[in-house]
Amino acid sequence: MANIPTPHINAPQGAFARTVLMPGDPLRAKFIADTYLQDAELVNNVRGVQGYTGNYKGKRVSVMASGMGMPSMGIYSYELFNCYNVENIIRIGTAGALTMKLQLRDVVAAMSSYTDSNYGSQFNFHGSLAPSCSYELLKAAMDAAERQGVNMQPGPIFSSDAFYKQWEYTTTPVLQKLGVLCVEMESYALYLNAAAAGKNALTLLTISDSLVTGEALSAEDRQNTFTRMMEIALEIA
């Protein structure tokens, strides 16, 4: 186990709950702490990556931003799993729809993640890694969504290394034919780190834009209004 504080987290041991919700945006982490957590305490603010621990319906829960992209998610999820004894990380993020079956604000549960990233090469597996979520977290989330009346869509997603990818020149039609629901930038690294650490991970995504229709929501909407996935994640934390 690495020494703490780490290069990226200055919290003491025990500052994080067993389960950490991880939005990409530090302001979304603050929104969740302010809106849902009682007695929330700021436990990390290195580089403005805010982490909070508080209580939700009597449960101790933490929320901390991951930043954007797999390198950033790789750093924070590794340190939480391996240095701070966190058992579960639930990513709550945004995604671009790859199918007409998904509309803006729909919620997706990522069963597995495809990628074009080289992040998996560090694990020295000579093949194609296909990381999956924790079945226990997935089942709990699907049950919670049903109780809340949310028609959450489970399925494979695509984790991209590039945000401004020239999609018309890439494999989007192939992904669509394979039933990939949407694209984001972090889950592949999270799922591999969880597998390597023997821990649990799940990604819940809200559709913020569509690569099919061209529709998109505002930055303010992405930061403050995607409450359905937040409430599902909090229920299973």
Sequence and secondary structure as in RCSB ss.txt:
>XXXX:A:sequence
MANIPTPHINAPQGAFARTVLMPGDPLRAKFIADTYLQDAELVNNVRGVQGYTGNYKGKRVSVMASGMGMPSMGI
YSYELFNCYNVENIIRIGTAGALTMKLQLRDVVAAMSSYTDSNYGSQFNFHGSLAPSCSYELLKAAMDAAERQGV
NMQPGPIFSSDAFYKQWEYTTTPVLQKLGVLCVEMESYALYLNAAAAGKNALTLLTISDSLVTGEALSAEDRQNT
FTRMMEIALEIA
>XXXX:A:secstr
   SS SS    TT S SEEEE S HHHHHHHHHHH EEEEEEE GGG  EEEEEETTEEEEEE   SSHHHHHH
HHHHHHHHS   EEEEEEEEEE STT  TT EEEEEEEEES SGGGGG  SS    B  HHHHHHHHHHHHHTT 
  EEEEEEE S SS  GGGTTHHHHHHTT  EEESSHHHHHHHHHHHT EEEEEEEEEEETTT  B  HHHHHHS
 HHHHHHHHHH 
